[in-house]
Amino acid sequence: MRRPFSPRAAGAVLLAAAIVVLPVALYRHADQETLTLDDAVRRQAPGRFVRTWDGVTHYELGGPPGGTPVLLISSFSAPYALWDPTFDALTKAGLRTLRYDAFGRGLSDRPLSPYDEDFFLKQITDLLDILGIRVPVDVAGISMGAGLAVTFANWHPERVRRVLLIDPNYGTGLLLPVQLRIPLVRRFDMAVDIEPRLPRKQMAEFVHPQRFSHYLEAYRQQMRYQGFRRALLSTLTNYCSQDVTEDYEQLGESRKSVLLIWGKADRNHPIALATKVRQAIPQAEFYPIDDAGPHPHWDHPEVVNPLIVDFLRRP
């Protein structure tokens, strides 16, 4: 005859079950990636799509065909909607302007690849080649996108004329917290804690967030498609942890024309870093923007867009 469980044994079993079941329940409840990104979704979406070597890239190309080509690179987790105010200003100014969703973001594919420097830059070269853009481009980037713009200019100097940097991610690389270094733990933490906070964090970066609620719609939409969270985690691990200081110094040695714009209220990339960027790139024209965070082109487009247009229109 079997002995019944003692209260202590029963409690241990319930505790063990809770340790297994509760995290799974929390993960499923928090998981926002309920949709599959496929051709049916894309047929209803704005912009255009092209199949590059590693997957489908979502892009928009505007302005007159004979205009000077400008490539716009978004930040760490943002879709190309991040460039809305500037894209419109550049196309109206007669510049041939290209913006795109980096893999893992927006409506571009989420390939099963390491999201590192090579991966991101290959997407850019593939896109330019497929679109037949052979002449040198002016390349612009925000935050992480600024770092990619710098490296692209260094790796492909014959393809880049000028460089525009907005609140760049200058530094020796992100030190990942402990919970993002353990495979199962980081998947859980991304789903339950980090990803759900991203929209609020995005809006908190604007000095006047009440003006830009429509941007949040585009940001939230990309989060619903499977693979977004995995792409961000891979980017943190394979790109954001890298030291990019030498890339900025190399751009400074190239003597290419550089425009540096920085929001004075940026807490992610404090404006004190601008001193180091200007030391690395002595030729950079520098414009600090009052009452602006890491997206000064949103906070004050009436100030930032004329600076950009003037810089890009020069002979």
N, C-alpha and C positions, 0 to 999 in steps of 0.2 A: 504493500500500500504506500502510495506516494505521500510525502509530507506536503501540506499546503505551504505556499510561499509565506514567509514571515513578512510582517509589515516593512521591515528594513529591506528585504530582497525585492518586494513589490515596488517600493519607492525607488530602488536603484534601477529597476527595469523602466519605470516611467521616466526617470531622469534621462536614461540613455536614449529612450525613444524621443524625448523632447529635444535632446541635443541634435538628433538627426533630422527630425521632422520640422522643427521650428525654422531653422535656416532655409530649408527648401521652400517652406511656405512663404517666408519673407521674400525670398528671391523671386518666386513666381508672382507674388503680389506687386513687387516693385518693377518687374520687367516690363518696359514700355515697347520693346521691339516685337510687335505683334504682326507686322506686315512684311511681305516679300517684295523686294524691289525688282520689277520685271517690265517687260515691254508694254503690258497693259497700263501700268502706272505711268510710264513715260509718255504714252500717247496722249494723256490728258494734261501733261505738264508743260509749262512754258520753257523757252529755250530750245536748244538743239542737242542732239546726241551723236556721238561718233565712237566707233569701236577702235580703241587703241590697243597696243600690244597686250597690256595686262587687264583690260576690261573696258567697259563702256564709260565714257567721260561725258558729263553734262556741261555744256558751255553756252555762252552767248557772245556773239560777235556783232558789234554795231559800229556806226560811223561810215563815212564814205570809203569805198574800196581803195582809193588812192591815198588815203590819209596815212599819217605816220602810225605804225602799229604800236600799241601799248598793251602789255600783259599785266593783269592784276591777279595777285596771289593772296588768298585769304589767310586768316589766322588759324590757330590750333584746331578748333572744333567748329568753325563757322562755315556755312554754305556761301556761295558767291553773292547772296543777297547782302552780305556785309559791305559790298561795294556800291550799293544802290545809289547814294547821292553823287558819288564821283563818277560812276559809269555814265550816268545821264549827262553830267557836266562835260565829260570828255567827248562823248559822241556829238553833242551839240556844238562843241568847239572844233569839230572837223577831224578829230583823231580817230583812227581805226582801232577800236578798243575791244580787247578780248578778256573775258573773265570766265572762270571755270570752277567746278567743284573738285577739290582734291579727292583722290580715292578715299572711300570711307565716310565722306561728307556729302551733304546735299543729296542729289539724285545720281551721283556717280556710283559705280560698283564698289563693293567692299571685298576686294580679293584676299585670298588666304596667303598673304606675303608679309615679310617683315617690313613694317612701315618706317623705313630708314631713308637717309639722304639720297641714295641711289634710286630708290623706288619713286620718291616724289619727283626728282629731277627728270627721270626717264619719262614720266607721264607728260611733263612739259614739252620735252623735245619731240615726243611722239605726236602730241597735239599740234604743235607748230608745223611739223612735217606734213601731217595729213591735211591740214588746212592750207598748205602751200605757202606758208609765211617764211620766206627765205631771207628777206632783208633784215638787218639788225632791228631789234625791238627795244623800246623803253620798258623796263620791268619795274613793277611796283609791288611792295609787300607790306603787310601789317603784322606786327608781333612775330610769330613763328614764320609767317609768310615772308617777312622782311629778311630773316635768316636764309630762307630758301632763295630769295632774290639775289642776295649777296653771293651765295655759293654758285648759283646758276651763272652769274656774271663772270665768276672766276673760272668755272669749268668750260664755259663757252663764250670766251671774250669776243669772238667774231660775230656772235649772234646778239650781242647786247650793246646798245648805244649809251643809254643813260640809266641810272638807278634811283628809284624813289623809295625811301624808308619811312614808315610811320610807326612810331613807338616800337622799335625793333627789340628782338629777344637777345640782346647782347649779353654774353656771360659764359661761364665755364660749364654750364649744364645743370639740369635739375637733379637734385638728390632725391631719389624716390623714397617715400616713407616705407617702413617695414612691411606694412600690409600689402603693398603693391609688388613686393619681391617674392611672395609665396603664391604659386600658381592658383590653387583653389581659393585661397583667401582673397586674392586680388580680383578674381572674377566676381565673387560675392560682394566685395566692397564697392566695386564699380557699379554693380546693378542696384544695390540697396542704398548706397550713400552718395557716391560721387556723381553719377549720371543724373539722378533726380534733382540735384542742386544746380546743374549747369544752366538751365534757363534763368533762374534767379540771379545767378552769378553774372550772366551776360548782361542783364538789365542793370545790375548794380554798377557795371562799368561805365554806364552813361551818366554824365553829370545831370542831364535832364531826361530821365527815362520815360517820363510821361509822353514825350513827343514821338516815341519810336516803338509803340506797342506792335505795329505791323511787322517789324523785323522779328519779333519774338515768334510770330506765327510760322515764318519760314524756318526758324531755328528748331522749333518743336517738331515740325513735320519730319525733318530728317531723322529724328530720334526714334521714329516709329518703325523704321526699316531695319531688318536684321543685319547685324554686322557693324553697326555704328559704334557700339561700345567696345567691341573687340578691336576696331581700327584705332580708337583713341588710346586704348591700353597699349597696343603695339607701338604707337607713336611715342608715348611716354617712355617706353622701355628702349626703343631703338633709335629715336631721334632727339627727343628733348633732353636726354641725359648726356648728350654730346657737347664737347667744348667747341664753341664757334668763334672764339676770339681771333684765332689766326686767319679765319676767312675774312673777317672785317679788315684786318691788317693787309691782307693780300689785295683786297679791293682798293684800299688806300694807295698801295704801291702802283696800281694800274693807272691811276690818274683819271679814271672815268669820271664824268660829271655825276654828282650825287646830291640829292635833295633830302634833307633830314627834317621831319616834322614830328613834334612831340607834344602831347597834351600834358600840361603842367600838373594836372590832378591825377595822373596815372599812378595807381597804387601797385599794379602788377610789375611795371617797369618804371621805377621812380626816375624822375627827370635828371637826378644826379648822375645816372648812367650816361647821359648825353655827353658829359665831359670825356668819358672814356671812348665813346664812339667817335667823337670828333678828333681825339688823339690818334685813333686808329685810321680814320679817314680824314686827313687834314683839309682836303679840298671840298668837303661837304658844306653846302649852304644850310644853315640851321635856323629853324623858325619854331620857337616855343609858343604854344597856343594857350592863352588864358581861358579859364573856365571850361576846360576840356579834359577828358580822361583818355583811355587808350584808343578811343575812336574819335579823334578830333574832327574828322571829316563828316561825322554825324552831328556832333555837338555844335560845330560852327562851320558848316559848309560854305557860308558866305565869305569866310576868311581863308579856309584851306583850299577850296577848289580853284580860286584865281591864282594862288601860289603854284599849284600843280600845273595848271594850263599854261601859265607863263613859262615855267621851267621846261615843259615838254615841247613848246612851240618854237623855242630858240633854234636858230640854224645849226 
